[in-house]
Amino acid sequence: MAMEEEENQGRRRGSQVDRRWNVDRHKHSRVMHDICNYDAYFVQKCDAAGVLGHLPEQKLTTVKRMLAYGASADQVDEVARMGKSTTLEALVRFCDAVENLYTRDYLRRPTPKDLQRLLQKAEAR
């Protein structure tokens, strides 16, 4: 019975987090997959001593926190358990990957058709 209650609490907490941050898991997974395929830096690897490095999720979450909140590497290193240099390198590589992967589709100048659609949407509001 106690385990069932814990599971239900976990579900409620998870759904609250999803609503709070407006998380779309499919988009997040797609971006993570694309970036890991683009740059092997984000793939978890073993070092020379056989110790596993950081997960791709850790690196991407740290970068997203820095970008979303304007946080410095020092502010997120304790939460993410990553060093400052690793955090900054992940940020630079993430920005490079996003620019190279998504510029053509999402970071382009709006066309007249795009502008008209956005204006109509704003008018409807």
C-alpha positions as CSV (number, residue, x, y, z in Angstrom):
1,M,0.0,0.0,0.0
2,A,2.8,2.4,0.9
3,M,4.6,1.7,-2.4
4,E,1.4,2.4,-4.3
5,E,1.1,5.8,-2.6
6,E,4.8,6.6,-3.4
7,E,4.2,5.8,-7.0
8,N,1.1,8.0,-7.1
9,Q,3.0,10.8,-5.5
10,G,5.8,10.4,-8.1
11,R,3.2,10.5,-10.9
12,R,1.6,13.7,-9.5
13,R,5.0,15.3,-9.0
14,G,6.1,14.4,-12.5
15,S,3.0,15.8,-14.0
16,Q,3.4,19.0,-12.0
17,V,6.9,19.4,-13.3
18,D,5.8,18.8,-16.9
19,R,3.1,21.5,-16.6
20,R,5.4,23.9,-14.8
21,W,8.2,23.7,-17.4
22,N,6.0,23.0,-20.3
23,V,8.0,19.9,-21.2
24,D,7.4,18.1,-24.4
25,R,9.3,14.8,-24.0
26,H,9.2,14.0,-27.7
27,K,10.9,17.2,-28.7
28,H,13.4,16.9,-25.9
29,S,14.2,13.4,-26.9
30,R,14.5,14.4,-30.6
31,V,16.9,17.2,-29.8
32,M,19.0,15.1,-27.5
33,H,19.2,12.3,-30.1
34,D,20.1,14.8,-32.9
35,I,22.8,16.5,-30.8
36,C,24.3,13.1,-29.7
37,N,24.5,12.0,-33.3
38,Y,26.0,15.3,-34.4
39,D,28.7,15.6,-31.6
40,A,30.1,12.5,-29.9
41,Y,31.0,14.8,-26.9
42,F,27.5,14.3,-25.6
43,V,27.6,10.5,-25.6
44,Q,28.5,8.9,-22.3
45,K,32.0,7.3,-22.5
46,C,34.5,5.7,-20.1
47,D,37.7,7.4,-19.3
48,A,41.2,5.7,-19.1
49,A,40.4,4.4,-15.6
50,G,37.1,2.8,-16.8
51,V,35.0,5.3,-15.0
52,L,31.8,6.4,-16.8
53,G,31.5,10.1,-17.6
54,H,28.5,12.3,-17.5
55,L,25.2,11.3,-19.1
56,P,24.0,13.3,-22.2
57,E,21.0,14.3,-20.1
58,Q,23.2,15.8,-17.4
59,K,25.1,17.9,-20.0
60,L,22.0,19.0,-21.8
61,T,20.1,19.8,-18.7
62,T,23.0,21.9,-17.4
63,V,23.2,23.8,-20.7
64,K,19.5,24.4,-20.7
65,R,19.5,25.8,-17.2
66,M,22.3,28.1,-18.1
67,L,20.4,29.4,-21.1
68,A,17.0,29.6,-19.5
69,Y,18.0,31.3,-16.2
70,G,21.1,33.2,-17.3
71,A,23.1,31.2,-14.7
72,S,26.8,31.0,-14.7
73,A,28.8,27.8,-14.8
74,D,29.6,28.2,-11.1
75,Q,25.9,28.3,-10.2
76,V,25.0,25.1,-12.0
77,D,28.1,23.0,-11.3
78,E,27.0,22.0,-7.8
79,V,23.6,20.9,-9.0
80,A,24.8,19.0,-12.0
81,R,28.0,17.7,-10.4
82,M,30.0,18.8,-13.3
83,G,33.1,21.0,-13.3
84,K,33.1,24.5,-14.7
85,S,35.3,23.6,-17.7
86,T,33.0,20.7,-18.6
87,T,29.9,22.9,-18.3
88,L,31.4,25.6,-20.5
89,E,32.5,23.2,-23.1
90,A,29.1,21.6,-23.2
91,L,27.5,25.0,-23.6
92,V,29.8,25.9,-26.6
93,R,29.3,22.5,-28.2
94,F,25.5,22.6,-27.7
95,C,25.2,26.1,-29.3
96,D,27.3,25.0,-32.2
97,A,25.2,21.8,-32.7
98,V,21.9,23.7,-32.5
99,E,23.2,26.3,-35.0
100,N,24.4,23.7,-37.5
101,L,21.4,21.3,-37.1
102,Y,18.5,23.7,-37.0
103,T,19.5,26.9,-38.8
104,R,17.9,25.9,-42.1
105,D,14.5,24.9,-40.6
106,Y,14.0,27.0,-37.5
107,L,16.6,29.8,-37.4
108,R,15.9,31.3,-40.8
109,R,14.4,34.6,-41.6
110,P,10.6,34.5,-41.7
111,T,9.0,34.4,-45.2
112,P,6.1,36.7,-46.1
113,K,3.8,33.7,-45.6
114,D,5.2,33.1,-42.1
115,L,4.7,36.8,-41.2
116,Q,1.1,36.8,-42.5
117,R,0.3,33.7,-40.5
118,L,1.8,35.2,-37.3
119,L,-0.1,38.4,-37.8
120,Q,-3.4,36.6,-38.2
121,K,-2.7,34.6,-35.1
122,A,-1.9,37.7,-33.1
123,E,-5.1,39.4,-34.4
124,A,-7.2,36.5,-33.4
125,R,-5.9,36.8,-29.8
